[in-house]
C-alpha cells in the first residue's frame, strides 16, 4: 500500500508541474486554476501518505479533507470565472 500512496503523490505533483508550466507558456487562466487545484491535491495525497503510512498514530483526516475541499473550490471558482 505505501507504493500506491507514493505513486499518487508523484502523479499529482507531475500534473501540477505540467499544468503550471503550460500556464507560464500560454497564460490561459484555466490552466492556472487547474494547476492550483492539483497543487492542493498533491498536498492532500502527501498528507494521506503521512497519515496512513508514516505516522498512523497521528490523525490528519481533517487536514486532508480541508486541503481537498480548498482544491476543489479553487477549480470550481476557476471554471465559473472562466465561463463568463
MOPE-V227912 format. One record per residue. N is the residue number from 0. RES is the residue in one letter. SS is DSSP state (a for helix, b for strand, c for the rest). PSI is psi in radians with two decimals (999 if undefined). Layout:
n,res,ss,psi
N,RES,SS,PSI
N,RES,SS,PSI
This chain:
n,res,ss,psi
0,X,c,-0.58
1,X,a,-0.59
2,X,a,-0.63
3,X,a,-0.75
4,X,a,-0.69
5,X,a,-0.76
6,X,a,-0.63
7,X,a,-0.77
8,X,a,-0.80
9,X,a,-0.66
10,X,a,-0.81
11,X,a,-0.59
12,X,a,-0.74
13,X,a,-0.74
14,X,a,-0.72
15,X,a,-0.85
16,X,a,-0.81
17,X,a,-0.73
18,X,a,-0.77
19,X,a,-0.56
20,X,a,-0.69
21,X,a,-0.66
22,X,a,-0.71
23,X,a,-0.53
24,X,a,-0.85
25,X,a,-0.18
26,X,c,0.70
27,X,c,2.16
28,X,a,-0.48
29,X,a,-0.57
30,X,a,-0.64
31,X,a,-0.84
32,X,a,-0.67
33,X,a,-0.72
34,X,a,-0.71
35,X,a,-0.65
36,X,a,-0.83
37,X,a,-0.48
38,X,a,-0.75
39,X,a,-0.66
40,X,a,-0.54
41,X,a,-0.77
42,X,a,-0.76
43,X,a,-0.75
44,X,a,-0.55
45,X,a,-0.72
46,X,a,-0.62
47,X,a,-0.71
48,X,a,-0.81
49,X,a,-0.77
50,X,a,-0.80
51,X,a,-0.45
52,X,a,-0.85
53,X,a,-0.76
54,X,c,1.27
55,X,c,-0.31
56,X,c,-0.24
57,X,c,2.34
58,X,c,1.89
59,X,c,0.31
60,X,a,-0.77
61,X,a,-0.72
62,X,a,-0.63
63,X,a,-0.80
64,X,a,-0.70
65,X,a,-0.78
66,X,a,-0.62
67,X,a,-0.73
68,X,a,-0.73
69,X,a,-0.70
70,X,a,-0.81
71,X,a,-0.62
72,X,a,-0.68
73,X,a,-0.78
74,X,a,-0.73
75,X,a,-0.76
76,X,a,-0.78
77,X,a,-0.71
78,X,a,-0.72
79,X,a,-0.76
80,X,a,-0.69
81,X,a,-0.33
82,X,a,-0.31
83,X,c,999
